[in-house]
Amino acid sequence: KPPDGKKTTCKREEEGEQDARSNKVVVKKIFIHADAIEFFRQEVETWFAMDHSKVLKLYGASHCSRPALLVFEDATNGSLLNYLTCLRKLQAEKHKERQQTEQQWPYRNQWHALWCLFLEAAEGLKYLHVDNKLVHGNLKSDNILVTSDGHVKLTDFGLGMLALQNQAVQDEKFHELGWRAPNCWQDKKLLRRPTFQDDIYSFGLCVLDVLVPDFSSIVLHTSPNVSKRIGDEGFDPLADDVLALIRDESQRNLVKGMCEVKPEDRLTLQQVISQMEELRDVAARGPADSGDCCIL
């Protein structure tokens, strides 16, 4: 409703016309304390005002229900991490449905796809940081989504802070601290709100999650050689055994620069974008339909 509480009627409704368009939506439930309702409202209003092709659209929300509800557009291809793991299957079906598949495959090869899609995520982050002066504060692989037409959108910015300040669910949510820069938390407690440079650290973990499948956050089985995975509390993205699995030096330097322990030593977002553009351009000059992408 508008501030005056009065219902407004759009011109189309007055004329008796109906909008034939329909959108698939996702309804998300979130538990919040009564004393966190104002924080929730502020975060929702901020997200609702966002209108960018790389940010998932929030259509509405309600804190009156228990749990609170969020309604946003459906990113039918799920997380970017899962989407990238499906690309080989997509390519394998190329011979069966050549014309249809080629329409869905605008990339030179799988490495080209990877860096193009991460650049879309970086574009969404730039929109938050530069255009709106907002910190995402909740970047992780599950919050970088892919729509039905194969484009990346960021989601759930700000809501991670809500979950972590909610004492009722903090014990269940502490594992998400592993996606946050080490300077933001200690002993399962949040020390301060994330900053722009802390978003860079979390974004670096998302990149690493794709590049190093042995430590990937989506691997369900346990390995005797892997005690912690990306997103786990205490995981070290700069450990020698982790970085050694990134064969390309430019990719390795990108991750190192994004995941430095000290915020002032991390790459800026513009530096991240520039390095990703270089990696994209190198991949674009590589062999077509390469199956050399490590995650596939």
Backbone as CSV, one residue per row, in Angstrom:
resi,resn,N_x,N_y,N_z,CA_x,CA_y,CA_z,C_x,C_y,C_z
1,LYS,0.827,-1.191,0.000,0.000,0.000,0.000,0.869,1.252,0.000
2,PRO,0.345,2.337,-0.534,1.071,3.598,-0.461,1.076,4.125,0.965
3,PRO,1.916,5.147,1.259,2.022,5.665,2.634,0.702,6.086,3.249
4,ASP,-0.241,6.609,2.437,-1.504,7.074,3.012,-2.477,5.941,3.312
5,GLY,-2.075,4.707,2.949,-2.892,3.551,3.261,-4.051,3.326,2.328
6,LYS,-4.213,4.177,1.328,-5.329,4.044,0.395,-4.943,3.146,-0.774
7,LYS,-5.875,2.360,-1.200,-5.635,1.497,-2.341,-5.663,2.319,-3.617
8,THR,-4.704,2.063,-4.491,-4.676,2.752,-5.776,-5.146,1.813,-6.867
9,THR,-5.741,2.377,-7.885,-6.230,1.590,-9.012,-5.533,2.057,-10.271
10,CYS,-4.883,1.131,-10.947,-4.144,1.521,-12.140,-5.113,1.790,-13.285
11,LYS,-4.633,2.480,-14.264,-5.467,2.873,-15.394,-6.020,1.660,-16.114
12,ARG,-5.183,0.627,-16.253,-5.631,-0.565,-16.966,-6.787,-1.218,-16.227
13,GLU,-6.719,-1.229,-14.882,-7.782,-1.842,-14.096,-9.061,-1.024,-14.221
14,GLU,-8.923,0.317,-14.250,-10.093,1.174,-14.391,-10.801,0.929,-15.710
15,GLU,-10.038,0.615,-16.735,-10.614,0.412,-18.053,-11.113,-1.011,-18.244
16,GLY,-10.966,-1.823,-17.190,-11.476,-3.183,-17.270,-10.558,-4.127,-18.010
17,GLU,-9.331,-3.702,-18.273,-8.395,-4.562,-18.977,-7.672,-5.447,-17.981
18,GLN,-7.224,-6.581,-18.453,-6.471,-7.492,-17.620,-5.115,-7.727,-18.244
19,ASP,-4.112,-7.788,-17.384,-2.753,-8.055,-17.845,-2.611,-9.551,-18.071
20,ALA,-2.367,-9.926,-19.317,-2.301,-11.349,-19.659,-0.974,-11.976,-19.259
21,ARG,0.007,-11.155,-18.875,1.307,-11.698,-18.524,1.249,-12.417,-17.182
22,SER,2.034,-13.460,-17.058,2.133,-14.168,-15.785,3.590,-14.516,-15.540
23,ASN,3.983,-14.478,-14.294,5.352,-14.779,-13.929,5.373,-15.887,-12.891
24,LYS,6.309,-16.822,-13.038,6.515,-17.817,-12.007,7.227,-17.150,-10.840
25,VAL,6.803,-17.482,-9.650,7.405,-16.877,-8.469,7.828,-17.963,-7.482
26,VAL,8.681,-17.573,-6.569,9.100,-18.430,-5.467,8.719,-17.734,-4.169
27,VAL,8.144,-18.481,-3.247,7.798,-17.942,-1.932,8.790,-18.506,-0.918
28,LYS,9.479,-17.611,-0.253,10.480,-18.014,0.736,9.997,-17.649,2.127
29,LYS,10.152,-18.580,3.062,9.767,-18.342,4.446,11.008,-18.016,5.272
30,ILE,10.877,-17.040,6.160,12.001,-16.668,7.008,11.486,-16.356,8.406
31,PHE,12.124,-16.948,9.395,11.719,-16.737,10.783,12.447,-15.521,11.346
32,ILE,11.692,-14.592,11.909,12.288,-13.390,12.485,11.679,-13.113,13.855
33,HIS,12.460,-12.501,14.717,11.963,-12.081,16.020,11.102,-10.832,15.871
34,ALA,10.257,-10.618,16.839,9.416,-9.419,16.815,10.262,-8.155,16.824
35,ASP,11.406,-8.199,17.528,12.242,-7.004,17.594,13.086,-6.812,16.337
36,ALA,12.997,-7.756,15.384,13.743,-7.626,14.133,12.835,-7.238,12.968
37,ILE,11.564,-7.004,13.245,10.612,-6.695,12.176,10.995,-5.418,11.440
38,GLU,11.421,-4.406,12.169,11.785,-3.145,11.526,12.999,-3.329,10.617
39,PHE,13.960,-4.109,11.073,15.130,-4.409,10.243,14.699,-5.146,8.978
40,PHE,13.810,-6.130,9.148,13.292,-6.884,8.008,12.597,-5.951,7.023
41,ARG,11.777,-5.049,7.539,11.051,-4.117,6.670,12.017,-3.238,5.873
42,GLN,13.058,-2.767,6.527,14.032,-1.918,5.845,14.756,-2.677,4.735
43,GLU,15.146,-3.921,5.041,15.846,-4.718,4.037,14.931,-5.019,2.848
44,VAL,13.672,-5.325,3.141,12.713,-5.630,2.074,12.460,-4.405,1.205
45,GLU,12.301,-3.251,1.820,12.064,-2.031,1.046,13.247,-1.721,0.138
46,THR,14.445,-1.961,0.641,15.641,-1.735,-0.179,15.658,-2.675,-1.370
47,TRP,15.393,-3.958,-1.118,15.415,-4.949,-2.196,14.290,-4.680,-3.191
48,PHE,13.112,-4.350,-2.687,11.964,-4.115,-3.557,12.229,-2.974,-4.537
49,ALA,13.016,-2.006,-4.117,13.309,-0.850,-4.971,14.329,-1.161,-6.054
50,MET,15.008,-2.300,-5.940,16.034,-2.652,-6.920,15.399,-3.032,-8.255
51,ASP,15.946,-2.496,-9.314,15.462,-2.823,-10.658,16.668,-2.944,-11.576
52,HIS,17.223,-4.146,-11.631,18.433,-4.376,-12.419,18.399,-5.798,-12.946
53,SER,18.908,-5.987,-14.135,18.836,-7.297,-14.793,19.659,-8.363,-14.084
54,LYS,20.583,-7.965,-13.205,21.429,-8.934,-12.510,21.086,-9.058,-11.030
55,VAL,19.933,-8.548,-10.651,19.446,-8.680,-9.277,18.060,-9.312,-9.319
56,LEU,17.880,-10.401,-8.569,16.597,-11.100,-8.559,15.499,-10.158,-8.072
57,LYS,14.403,-10.120,-8.809,13.320,-9.184,-8.513,12.475,-9.673,-7.341
58,LEU,12.313,-8.798,-6.365,11.416,-9.060,-5.242,10.064,-8.443,-5.551
59,TYR,9.017,-9.270,-5.553,7.677,-8.796,-5.879,6.889,-8.344,-4.650
60,GLY,7.176,-8.925,-3.506,6.425,-8.551,-2.319,6.904,-9.313,-1.097
61,ALA,6.421,-8.905,0.066,6.808,-9.549,1.320,5.763,-9.258,2.383
62,SER,5.760,-10.077,3.426,4.855,-9.859,4.550,5.532,-10.293,5.838
63,HIS,5.532,-9.410,6.832,6.042,-9.775,8.151,4.891,-10.105,9.101
64,CYS,3.655,-9.983,8.611,2.487,-10.246,9.460,2.289,-11.736,9.689
65,SER,2.701,-12.542,8.733,2.558,-13.987,8.874,3.711,-14.529,9.720
66,ARG,3.550,-15.731,10.209,4.609,-16.414,10.935,4.796,-17.790,10.319
67,PRO,5.886,-18.050,9.609,7.033,-17.161,9.396,6.717,-16.035,8.410
68,ALA,7.625,-15.063,8.330,7.493,-13.991,7.346,7.686,-14.570,5.951
69,LEU,7.130,-13.887,4.953,7.161,-14.395,3.583,7.827,-13.400,2.642
70,LEU,8.549,-13.938,1.673,9.126,-13.157,0.583,8.675,-13.789,-0.722
71,VAL,8.281,-12.974,-1.682,7.852,-13.471,-2.990,8.734,-12.830,-4.052
72,PHE,9.485,-13.668,-4.780,10.358,-13.112,-5.803,10.351,-13.984,-7.045
73,GLU,10.955,-13.485,-8.104,10.942,-14.208,-9.377,11.671,-15.542,-9.242
74,ASP,11.285,-16.469,-10.067,11.842,-17.819,-10.015,13.057,-17.918,-10.922
75,ALA,14.203,-18.239,-10.342,15.407,-18.517,-11.131,15.450,-20.026,-11.336
76,THR,14.863,-20.480,-12.424,14.563,-21.902,-12.594,15.789,-22.789,-12.752
77,ASN,16.938,-22.214,-13.109,18.142,-23.027,-13.284,18.961,-23.167,-12.010
78,GLY,18.451,-22.652,-10.909,19.135,-22.834,-9.635,20.413,-22.025,-9.511
79,SER,21.319,-22.510,-8.676,22.556,-21.778,-8.428,23.490,-21.862,-9.630
80,LEU,24.360,-20.869,-9.740,25.345,-20.857,-10.821,26.246,-22.074,-10.737
81,LEU,26.610,-22.468,-9.532,27.471,-23.636,-9.354,26.827,-24.883,-9.936
82,ASN,25.564,-25.120,-9.619,24.871,-26.288,-10.161,24.653,-26.159,-11.666
83,TYR,24.385,-24.948,-12.114,24.156,-24.716,-13.540,25.397,-25.060,-14.351
84,LEU,26.556,-24.650,-13.859,27.794,-24.924,-14.590,28.097,-26.415,-14.654
85,THR,27.721,-27.155,-13.630,27.963,-28.593,-13.649,27.074,-29.308,-14.663
86,CYS,26.030,-28.647,-15.125,25.112,-29.248,-16.096,25.506,-28.942,-17.542
87,LEU,26.503,-28.117,-17.750,26.819,-27.688,-19.106,27.339,-28.825,-19.983
88,ARG,28.045,-29.764,-19.397,28.538,-30.874,-20.216,27.370,-31.694,-20.755
89,LYS,26.366,-31.919,-19.908,25.185,-32.643,-20.368,24.515,-31.883,-21.498
90,LEU,24.458,-30.570,-21.365,23.863,-29.744,-22.411,24.617,-29.909,-23.715
91,GLN,25.941,-29.929,-23.631,26.757,-30.105,-24.823,26.616,-31.505,-25.405
92,ALA,26.460,-32.512,-24.550,26.321,-33.883,-25.023,25.043,-34.075,-25.828
93,GLU,24.033,-33.277,-25.516,22.761,-33.374,-26.227,22.763,-32.562,-27.515
94,LYS,23.895,-31.966,-27.815,23.978,-31.067,-28.963,23.667,-31.787,-30.269
95,HIS,24.115,-33.011,-30.366,23.906,-33.740,-31.614,22.448,-34.169,-31.781
96,LYS,21.755,-34.375,-30.663,20.363,-34.785,-30.735,19.439,-33.608,-31.040
97,GLU,19.734,-32.485,-30.429,18.886,-31.307,-30.603,19.774,-30.129,-30.966
98,ARG,20.466,-30.255,-32.067,21.513,-29.304,-32.417,21.015,-27.862,-32.468
99,GLN,19.951,-27.635,-33.164,19.489,-26.261,-33.327,19.051,-25.659,-31.993
100,GLN,18.280,-26.406,-31.220,17.796,-25.901,-29.939,18.951,-25.654,-28.976
101,THR,19.905,-26.579,-28.933,21.016,-26.452,-28.005,21.901,-25.280,-28.361
102,GLU,22.163,-25.070,-29.632,23.025,-23.968,-30.031,22.402,-22.629,-29.668
103,GLN,21.081,-22.558,-29.671,20.425,-21.321,-29.265,20.638,-21.055,-27.777
104,GLN,20.833,-22.121,-26.999,21.045,-21.973,-25.570,22.531,-21.871,-25.230
105,TRP,23.395,-21.915,-26.199,24.833,-21.990,-25.951,25.551,-20.864,-26.688
106,PRO,25.550,-19.678,-26.149,26.153,-18.528,-26.822,27.638,-18.373,-26.531
107,TYR,28.285,-19.439,-26.016,29.671,-19.331,-25.589,30.596,-20.163,-26.471
108,ARG,31.844,-19.761,-26.492,32.846,-20.476,-27.283,33.127,-21.859,-26.700
109,ASN,33.243,-21.936,-25.408,33.511,-23.191,-24.711,33.085,-23.029,-23.250
110,GLN,33.326,-24.035,-22.458,32.822,-24.014,-21.091,33.569,-23.022,-20.195
111,TRP,34.855,-22.812,-20.442,35.582,-21.788,-19.690,35.048,-20.399,-20.041
112,HIS,34.732,-20.215,-21.300,34.162,-18.934,-21.729,32.824,-18.702,-21.024
113,ALA,32.018,-19.747,-20.933,30.732,-19.640,-20.235,30.938,-19.284,-18.771
114,LEU,31.891,-19.954,-18.141,32.138,-19.733,-16.721,32.443,-18.272,-16.425
115,TRP,33.372,-17.683,-17.188,33.783,-16.309,-16.889,32.746,-15.284,-17.348
116,CYS,32.026,-15.588,-18.406,30.934,-14.689,-18.807,29.866,-14.621,-17.722
117,LEU,29.544,-15.767,-17.142,28.495,-15.812,-16.130,28.953,-15.178,-14.816
118,PHE,30.205,-15.393,-14.452,30.705,-14.732,-13.248,30.781,-13.219,-13.442
119,LEU,31.034,-12.790,-14.658,31.023,-11.351,-14.934,29.620,-10.771,-14.780
120,GLU,28.603,-11.558,-15.102,27.232,-11.097,-14.871,26.979,-10.923,-13.371
121,ALA,27.492,-11.865,-12.576,27.363,-11.732,-11.121,28.097,-10.492,-10.628
122,ALA,29.278,-10.247,-11.193,30.054,-9.064,-10.816,29.318,-7.784,-11.199
123,GLU,28.600,-7.835,-12.318,27.805,-6.673,-12.739,26.701,-6.374,-11.723
124,GLY,26.068,-7.432,-11.209,25.056,-7.241,-10.174,25.654,-6.681,-8.898
125,LEU,26.840,-7.165,-8.539,27.506,-6.662,-7.343,27.915,-5.203,-7.519
126,LYS,28.339,-4.857,-8.713,28.704,-3.461,-8.991,27.482,-2.558,-8.868
127,TYR,26.341,-3.047,-9.304,25.106,-2.270,-9.170,24.815,-1.976,-7.700
128,LEU,25.018,-2.970,-6.850,24.791,-2.760,-5.423,25.823,-1.807,-4.832
129,HIS,27.104,-2.077,-5.118,28.185,-1.306,-4.496,28.257,0.127,-5.003
130,VAL,28.252,0.289,-6.318,28.520,1.598,-6.922,27.250,2.432,-7.051
131,ASP,26.209,1.836,-7.610,24.989,2.606,-7.870,24.150,2.841,-6.617
132,ASN,24.200,1.890,-5.674,23.332,2.001,-4.503,24.073,2.085,-3.171
133,LYS,25.403,1.981,-3.220,26.220,2.064,-1.997,25.773,1.029,-0.965
134,LEU,25.444,-0.161,-1.450,24.958,-1.223,-0.576,25.919,-2.401,-0.564
135,VAL,26.119,-2.960,0.602,26.884,-4.195,0.746,25.913,-5.369,0.632
136,HIS,26.284,-6.388,-0.150,25.408,-7.558,-0.246,25.319,-8.240,1.115
137,GLY,26.466,-8.566,1.684,26.514,-9.096,3.039,26.130,-10.545,3.202
138,ASN,25.766,-11.227,2.116,25.319,-12.618,2.236,25.698,-13.416,0.993
139,LEU,26.824,-13.065,0.381,27.236,-13.757,-0.843,27.701,-15.178,-0.534
140,LYS,27.152,-16.113,-1.254,27.566,-17.513,-1.221,27.049,-18.144,-2.498
141,SER,27.496,-19.349,-2.782,27.137,-19.970,-4.061,25.632,-20.097,-4.246
142,ASP,24.902,-20.361,-3.170,23.447,-20.520,-3.269,22.732,-19.222,-3.609
143,ASN,23.416,-18.088,-3.464,22.779,-16.795,-3.714,23.207,-16.156,-5.026
144,ILE,23.851,-16.934,-5.881,24.132,-16.513,-7.256,23.344,-17.465,-8.144
145,LEU,22.225,-16.995,-8.667,21.256,-17.851,-9.348,21.258,-17.631,-10.853
146,VAL,20.669,-18.595,-11.565,20.586,-18.533,-13.026,19.127,-18.671,-13.444
147,THR,18.673,-17.743,-14.265,17.283,-17.733,-14.719,17.069,-18.720,-15.858
148,SER,15.833,-18.844,-16.289,15.496,-19.799,-17.343,16.181,-19.484,-18.664
149,ASP,16.518,-18.210,-18.892,17.193,-17.844,-20.136,18.710,-17.820,-19.992
150,GLY,19.219,-18.372,-18.881,20.657,-18.545,-18.735,21.426,-17.334,-18.263
151,HIS,20.768,-16.405,-17.594,21.461,-15.222,-17.086,21.522,-15.249,-15.562
152,VAL,22.564,-14.621,-15.036,22.849,-14.665,-13.604,22.177,-13.514,-12.867
153,LYS,21.681,-13.815,-11.663,21.110,-12.779,-10.799,21.525,-13.043,-9.354
154,LEU,21.793,-11.964,-8.633,22.103,-12.064,-7.211,20.815,-12.017,-6.400
155,THR,20.830,-12.692,-5.268,19.652,-12.702,-4.409,20.060,-12.664,-2.939
156,ASP,19.079,-12.445,-2.072,19.215,-12.541,-0.610,20.223,-11.584,0.006
157,PHE,20.447,-10.424,-0.591,21.366,-9.496,0.066,20.694,-8.879,1.281
158,GLY,21.461,-8.782,2.367,20.947,-8.222,3.613,20.263,-9.232,4.511
159,LEU,19.667,-10.266,3.941,18.900,-11.202,4.762,19.790,-12.093,5.612
160,GLY,21.034,-12.287,5.198,21.963,-13.060,6.014,22.216,-12.389,7.348
161,MET,22.299,-11.064,7.339,22.471,-10.322,8.584,21.269,-10.522,9.494
162,LEU,20.095,-10.579,8.898,18.874,-10.778,9.680,18.913,-12.131,10.376
163,ALA,19.299,-13.170,9.646,19.345,-14.514,10.220,20.375,-14.605,11.338
164,LEU,21.524,-13.947,11.128,22.594,-14.058,12.108,22.316,-13.250,13.374
165,GLN,21.529,-12.196,13.265,21.218,-11.421,14.467,20.000,-11.993,15.188
166,ASN,19.339,-12.934,14.536,18.180,-13.585,15.138,18.679,-14.711,16.047
167,GLN,18.650,-14.508,17.341,19.255,-15.439,18.278,18.630,-16.821,18.199
168,ALA,17.363,-16.893,17.811,16.666,-18.182,17.795,17.236,-19.129,16.761
169,VAL,17.771,-18.593,15.673,18.270,-19.464,14.611,19.769,-19.360,14.447
170,GLN,20.430,-18.566,15.282,21.855,-18.343,15.081,22.648,-19.636,15.199
171,ASP,22.285,-20.505,16.137,23.023,-21.745,16.296,22.931,-22.619,15.055
172,GLU,21.791,-22.539,14.344,21.620,-23.323,13.137,22.275,-22.664,11.935
173,LYS,22.506,-21.374,12.019,23.020,-20.620,10.888,24.515,-20.336,10.982
174,PHE,25.172,-20.753,12.071,26.548,-20.342,12.248,27.444,-20.851,11.130
175,HIS,27.037,-21.972,10.483,27.873,-22.512,9.418,27.982,-21.544,8.245
176,GLU,27.010,-20.643,8.099,27.084,-19.675,7.017,28.183,-18.649,7.253
177,LEU,28.689,-18.576,8.464,29.790,-17.666,8.732,31.012,-18.035,7.913
178,GLY,31.100,-19.284,7.491,32.231,-19.721,6.679,32.298,-19.043,5.326
179,TRP,31.198,-18.439,4.889,31.178,-17.695,3.629,31.592,-16.242,3.836
180,ARG,31.779,-15.851,5.058,32.096,-14.458,5.354,33.584,-14.287,5.615
181,ALA,34.066,-13.086,5.371,35.481,-12.790,5.587,35.847,-13.041,7.048
182,PRO,37.049,-13.573,7.297,37.431,-13.917,8.678,37.486,-12.720,9.617
183,ASN,37.616,-11.528,9.080,37.643,-10.342,9.936,36.249,-9.940,10.424
184,CYS,35.213,-10.642,9.946,33.831,-10.299,10.323,33.307,-11.116,11.497
185,TRP,33.967,-12.211,11.843,33.417,-13.081,12.875,34.522,-13.801,13.639
186,GLN,34.164,-14.300,14.798,35.087,-15.067,15.630,34.279,-15.894,16.615
187,ASP,34.683,-17.158,16.791,34.002,-18.051,17.736,32.494,-18.102,17.498
188,LYS,32.129,-18.218,16.218,30.721,-18.348,15.827,29.888,-17.110,16.143
189,LYS,30.532,-15.989,16.343,29.819,-14.748,16.617,30.216,-13.686,15.606
190,LEU,29.224,-12.959,15.145,29.469,-11.886,14.190,30.066,-10.692,14.921
191,LEU,31.200,-10.210,14.416,31.875,-9.084,15.052,31.384,-7.747,14.523
192,ARG,31.052,-7.706,13.253,30.615,-6.444,12.651,29.920,-6.734,11.335
193,ARG,29.243,-5.746,10.808,28.599,-5.901,9.503,29.663,-5.973,8.419
194,PRO,29.427,-6.775,7.377,30.385,-6.846,6.267,30.494,-5.514,5.530
195,THR,31.628,-5.323,4.876,31.878,-4.131,4.069,31.973,-4.528,2.600
196,PHE,32.217,-3.554,1.730,32.391,-3.840,0.310,33.513,-4.857,0.097
197,GLN,34.632,-4.676,0.792,35.767,-5.583,0.616,35.478,-6.968,1.178
198,ASP,34.588,-7.055,2.144,34.190,-8.367,2.651,33.315,-9.098,1.634
199,ASP,32.538,-8.349,0.866,31.801,-8.950,-0.254,32.766,-9.560,-1.268
200,ILE,33.897,-8.893,-1.496,34.892,-9.407,-2.441,35.413,-10.759,-1.966
201,TYR,35.680,-10.879,-0.673,36.142,-12.151,-0.111,35.110,-13.250,-0.369
202,SER,33.854,-12.972,-0.049,32.796,-13.969,-0.243,32.632,-14.325,-1.718
203,PHE,32.739,-13.330,-2.582,32.650,-13.573,-4.025,33.804,-14.461,-4.472
204,GLY,34.982,-14.246,-3.891,36.127,-15.095,-4.203,35.885,-16.544,-3.831
205,LEU,35.210,-16.776,-2.705,34.869,-18.143,-2.319,33.917,-18.779,-3.328
206,CYS,33.004,-17.984,-3.874,32.073,-18.497,-4.885,32.828,-18.919,-6.145
207,VAL,33.822,-18.125,-6.532,34.653,-18.480,-7.687,35.432,-19.755,-7.382
208,LEU,36.024,-19.812,-6.206,36.795,-20.986,-5.805,35.919,-22.227,-5.766
209,ASP,34.674,-22.073,-5.389,33.731,-23.189,-5.297,33.561,-23.880,-6.647
210,VAL,33.717,-23.119,-7.714,33.620,-23.672,-9.062,34.960,-24.241,-9.520
211,LEU,36.034,-23.550,-9.209,37.347,-23.924,-9.738,37.956,-25.148,-9.065
212,VAL,37.571,-25.411,-7.824,38.201,-26.499,-7.061,37.127,-27.485,-6.605
213,PRO,36.735,-28.414,-7.461,35.645,-29.332,-7.127,35.937,-30.232,-5.935
214,ASP,37.216,-30.512,-5.670,37.545,-31.377,-4.535,37.100,-30.779,-3.203
215,PHE,36.996,-29.467,-3.152,36.581,-28.784,-1.927,35.212,-28.121,-2.080
216,SER,34.482,-28.474,-3.127,33.224,-27.795,-3.436,32.198,-27.942,-2.317
217,SER,31.405,-26.909,-2.144,30.374,-26.917,-1.105,29.225,-27.860,-1.422
218,ILE,29.089,-28.289,-2.678,27.938,-29.122,-3.041,28.252,-30.609,-3.009
219,VAL,29.484,-30.985,-2.716,29.833,-32.398,-2.635,29.257,-32.964,-1.348
220,LEU,28.410,-33.959,-1.475,27.701,-34.487,-0.316,28.507,-35.538,0.443
221,HIS,29.315,-36.331,-0.263,30.057,-37.384,0.415,31.302,-36.811,1.087
222,THR,31.744,-37.456,2.128,32.941,-37.010,2.829,34.159,-37.728,2.280
223,SER,35.273,-37.027,2.258,36.527,-37.598,1.792,37.516,-37.586,2.943
224,PRO,38.284,-38.659,3.121,39.267,-38.684,4.216,40.351,-37.633,4.055
225,ASN,40.531,-37.138,2.833,41.569,-36.148,2.573,41.068,-34.712,2.694
226,VAL,39.761,-34.543,2.882,39.182,-33.204,2.955,38.414,-33.074,4.269
227,SER,38.954,-32.275,5.184,38.301,-32.098,6.483,37.282,-30.965,6.455
228,LYS,37.562,-29.927,5.652,36.659,-28.785,5.547,36.445,-28.427,4.084
229,ARG,35.243,-27.952,3.798,34.907,-27.553,2.436,34.610,-26.062,2.389
230,ILE,34.529,-25.547,1.173,34.227,-24.132,0.986,32.893,-23.813,1.655
231,GLY,32.890,-22.781,2.469,31.705,-22.408,3.225,31.686,-22.956,4.633
232,ASP,32.582,-23.911,4.933,32.676,-24.432,6.295,33.430,-23.450,7.181
233,GLU,33.072,-23.438,8.437,33.795,-22.614,9.398,35.256,-23.064,9.462
234,GLY,36.182,-22.125,9.318,37.598,-22.444,9.415,38.251,-22.875,8.117
235,PHE,37.492,-22.943,7.015,38.104,-23.294,5.728,39.052,-22.178,5.293
236,ASP,40.249,-22.567,4.832,41.259,-21.596,4.407,41.396,-21.619,2.890
237,PRO,40.868,-20.617,2.195,40.943,-20.607,0.726,42.354,-20.391,0.192
238,LEU,43.261,-19.932,1.044,44.633,-19.669,0.607,45.591,-20.791,0.989
239,ALA,45.060,-21.888,1.501,45.912,-23.025,1.853,46.586,-23.584,0.602
240,ASP,47.804,-24.049,0.759,48.580,-24.540,-0.387,47.872,-25.676,-1.110
241,ASP,47.254,-26.599,-0.349,46.610,-27.743,-0.997,45.360,-27.340,-1.766
242,VAL,44.781,-26.193,-1.425,43.620,-25.681,-2.160,44.068,-24.974,-3.430
243,LEU,44.985,-24.034,-3.294,45.444,-23.254,-4.447,46.167,-24.122,-5.468
244,ALA,46.796,-25.198,-5.016,47.528,-26.073,-5.938,46.603,-26.738,-6.950
245,LEU,45.314,-26.811,-6.629,44.358,-27.448,-7.532,43.881,-26.517,-8.643
246,ILE,44.236,-25.235,-8.557,43.903,-24.287,-9.629,45.085,-24.258,-10.586
247,ARG,44.925,-24.888,-11.736,46.059,-25.071,-12.644,46.492,-23.791,-13.328
248,ASP,45.548,-22.928,-13.626,45.864,-21.707,-14.361,46.350,-20.621,-13.389
249,GLU,47.501,-20.037,-13.675,48.088,-19.048,-12.767,47.221,-17.796,-12.647
250,SER,46.628,-17.355,-13.740,45.790,-16.155,-13.695,44.554,-16.379,-12.831
251,GLN,43.964,-17.561,-12.939,42.814,-17.887,-12.095,43.229,-17.972,-10.632
252,ARG,44.388,-18.564,-10.393,44.889,-18.689,-9.024,45.147,-17.312,-8.403
253,ASN,45.737,-16.421,-9.181,46.015,-15.071,-8.678,44.726,-14.295,-8.403
254,LEU,43.704,-14.546,-9.210,42.412,-13.895,-8.985,41.840,-14.301,-7.633
255,VAL,41.813,-15.600,-7.371,41.270,-16.092,-6.106,42.091,-15.585,-4.927
256,LYS,43.409,-15.629,-5.059,44.273,-15.140,-3.979,44.003,-13.668,-3.689
257,GLY,43.863,-12.881,-4.744,43.624,-11.454,-4.563,42.278,-11.140,-3.937
258,MET,41.283,-11.982,-4.220,39.946,-11.754,-3.670,39.832,-12.228,-2.224
259,CYS,40.611,-13.234,-1.863,40.450,-13.879,-0.557,41.577,-13.567,0.426
260,GLU,42.273,-12.469,0.218,43.292,-12.061,1.188,42.649,-11.874,2.568
261,VAL,43.406,-12.196,3.607,42.876,-12.107,4.967,42.575,-10.665,5.352
262,LYS,43.477,-9.753,5.052,43.280,-8.348,5.394,42.435,-7.662,4.319
263,PRO,41.377,-6.976,4.710,40.502,-6.316,3.727,41.240,-5.368,2.798
264,GLU,42.209,-4.633,3.328,42.923,-3.649,2.514,43.812,-4.291,1.454
265,ASP,44.101,-5.588,1.606,44.945,-6.283,0.629,44.131,-6.918,-0.499
266,ARG,42.816,-6.942,-0.365,41.979,-7.590,-1.379,41.835,-6.723,-2.623
267,LEU,41.565,-7.389,-3.730,41.300,-6.672,-4.971,40.051,-5.811,-4.820
268,THR,40.005,-4.719,-5.543,38.769,-3.945,-5.632,37.831,-4.648,-6.602
269,LEU,36.574,-4.281,-6.582,35.618,-4.898,-7.500,36.004,-4.621,-8.946
270,GLN,36.473,-3.426,-9.240,36.864,-3.111,-10.609,38.056,-3.950,-11.043
271,GLN,38.984,-4.217,-10.138,40.116,-5.087,-10.464,39.642,-6.518,-10.709
272,VAL,38.693,-6.960,-9.918,38.118,-8.292,-10.127,37.486,-8.383,-11.507
273,ILE,36.702,-7.382,-11.860,36.041,-7.373,-13.165,37.069,-7.374,-14.290
274,SER,38.109,-6.577,-14.160,39.141,-6.501,-15.207,39.830,-7.848,-15.388
275,GLN,40.164,-8.514,-14.286,40.830,-9.814,-14.392,39.892,-10.878,-14.953
276,MET,38.618,-10.827,-14.579,37.651,-11.772,-15.142,37.454,-11.531,-16.633
277,GLU,37.480,-10.286,-17.053,37.358,-9.976,-18.480,38.539,-10.538,-19.257
278,GLU,39.722,-10.463,-18.686,40.900,-11.040,-19.336,40.763,-12.551,-19.456
279,LEU,40.296,-13.202,-18.395,40.095,-14.650,-18.436,39.017,-15.031,-19.445
280,ARG,37.972,-14.236,-19.517,36.918,-14.471,-20.514,37.472,-14.361,-21.926
281,ASP,38.271,-13.336,-22.176,38.804,-13.110,-23.521,39.775,-14.211,-23.924
282,VAL,40.568,-14.690,-22.968,41.476,-15.810,-23.255,40.664,-17.051,-23.604
283,ALA,39.611,-17.318,-22.840,38.767,-18.485,-23.106,38.074,-18.375,-24.456
284,ALA,37.703,-17.157,-24.843,37.019,-16.948,-26.125,37.919,-17.279,-27.304
285,ARG,39.227,-17.235,-27.087,40.178,-17.573,-28.154,40.572,-19.044,-28.123
286,GLY,40.039,-19.787,-27.164,40.369,-21.197,-27.038,39.564,-22.061,-27.985
287,PRO,39.818,-23.382,-27.955,39.085,-24.305,-28.827,37.589,-24.272,-28.537
288,ALA,36.802,-24.434,-29.560,35.350,-24.439,-29.382,34.907,-25.681,-28.628
289,ASP,33.896,-25.499,-27.788,33.276,-26.607,-27.066,34.280,-27.440,-26.295
290,SER,35.232,-26.789,-25.666,36.230,-27.505,-24.884,35.586,-28.160,-23.679
291,GLY,36.004,-29.363,-23.380,35.523,-30.058,-22.196,36.511,-29.967,-21.059
292,ASP,37.403,-28.971,-21.131,38.498,-28.878,-20.179,38.134,-28.111,-18.920
293,CYS,36.882,-27.789,-18.709,36.487,-27.047,-17.516,36.504,-27.994,-16.317
294,CYS,37.206,-27.607,-15.278,37.505,-28.535,-14.193,36.269,-29.060,-13.475
295,ILE,35.191,-28.309,-13.465,34.032,-28.736,-12.687,33.179,-29.754,-13.411
296,LEU,33.443,-29.975,-14.678,32.530,-30.820,-15.446,33.066,-32.224,-15.612
